[in-house]
Amino acid sequence: MSEIHSREEAGRFIAAVQGELNIYSAAQLKDELLAVLGGHQQLDIDLGGVEDFDSSGVQILLMLKREAQRQGRSLTFTQHAPSVREVLDLLNLVAELGDPLVIPLDAAGDRP
């Protein structure tokens, strides 16, 4: 099951995705995220709570980015969960999405 939790912080609206961003939740989340995007000039989508991410999730992120550009809105993806980082890296889409992606170091100072 997937949910979107919204809040406002420092003048930006943040929509945090919790749960799955995959084939099983794609239709529901697409409509909800498009509605959130349409209501805010500046939007951050927090991906830190995404537990399962697949190519359907990738399609949603790319579609949201295109739609934000079309509407002249600011959209940033933040707090990428390991499941999201893994897929974006595998598909070489980190640069395509154009958002800063910070990969934390583990306790030994190495990349996970």
Secondary structure, DSSP 8 states (H G I E B T S, - for coil): -EEEEEEEETTEEEEEEEEEESTTTHHHHHHHHHHHHHT-SEEEEEEEEEEEE-HHHHHHHHHHHHHHHHHT-EEEEES--HHHHHHHHHTT-HHHHT--------TTS---
